[in-house]
Amino acid sequence: MNEDRVIGNAKNVGGQVEEGFGRATGDVKSQLQGKAKQMEGAVQDIYGQAKETASDAVEAIRESASGAEDFLRTTIEQRPYTAAAIALGIGYLIGRFGRRANY
C-alpha cells in the first residue's frame, strides 16, 4: 500500500466523519463537504492503486526482459555462427524492405 492509498483512505474516513457530524447537527454544508472529502479520498485511493499496478507491470516486464537477455546470451555463446548468420539475414531483409519502391 503506497502513500497515496493511505492518504486517500484517511480523507475518505475523515469525510465520512464530517458527513456524519453534519447529519447529526443538521448542517447541510458539513454534509456536502464530507461527501466532497470522501470523493477526493476515493479518487486518490484509485490513483494509488493505478500507481501500484503500473509498478507491478514494470517489474514483470523487467523480469521477462532479463530472462530473454539470458536466453539470447546463452544462445549466442553456444552457437556463434548460427547467431551471426541470423543477424546477417535480418540485416539483409531490413535493407531490402527499407529500399524505395521506385527503383
KAGI-V232501 format. One record per backbone hydrogen bond with DSSP energy under -0.5 kcal/mol. CO is the residue of the C=O (numbers start at 1). NH is the residue of the N-H. If there is no record, write none. Layout:
BEGIN
co:CO nh:NH
co:CO nh:NH
END
This chain:
BEGIN
co:2 nh:6
co:3 nh:7
co:4 nh:8
co:5 nh:9
co:6 nh:10
co:7 nh:11
co:8 nh:12
co:9 nh:13
co:10 nh:14
co:11 nh:15
co:12 nh:16
co:13 nh:17
co:14 nh:18
co:15 nh:19
co:16 nh:20
co:17 nh:21
co:18 nh:22
co:19 nh:23
co:20 nh:24
co:21 nh:25
co:22 nh:26
co:22 nh:27
co:26 nh:28
co:27 nh:31
co:28 nh:32
co:29 nh:33
co:30 nh:34
co:31 nh:35
co:32 nh:36
co:33 nh:37
co:34 nh:38
co:35 nh:39
co:36 nh:40
co:37 nh:41
co:38 nh:42
co:39 nh:43
co:40 nh:44
co:41 nh:45
co:42 nh:46
co:43 nh:47
co:44 nh:48
co:45 nh:49
co:46 nh:50
co:47 nh:51
co:48 nh:52
co:49 nh:53
co:50 nh:54
co:51 nh:55
co:52 nh:56
co:53 nh:57
co:54 nh:58
co:55 nh:59
co:56 nh:60
co:57 nh:61
co:58 nh:62
co:59 nh:63
co:60 nh:64
co:61 nh:65
co:62 nh:66
co:63 nh:67
co:64 nh:68
co:65 nh:69
co:66 nh:70
co:67 nh:71
co:68 nh:72
co:69 nh:73
co:70 nh:74
co:71 nh:75
co:72 nh:76
co:73 nh:77
co:74 nh:78
co:75 nh:79
co:79 nh:83
co:80 nh:84
co:81 nh:85
co:82 nh:86
co:83 nh:87
co:84 nh:88
co:85 nh:89
co:86 nh:90
co:87 nh:91
co:88 nh:92
co:89 nh:93
co:90 nh:94
co:91 nh:95
co:92 nh:96
co:93 nh:97
co:94 nh:98
co:95 nh:99
co:96 nh:99
co:100 nh:103
END
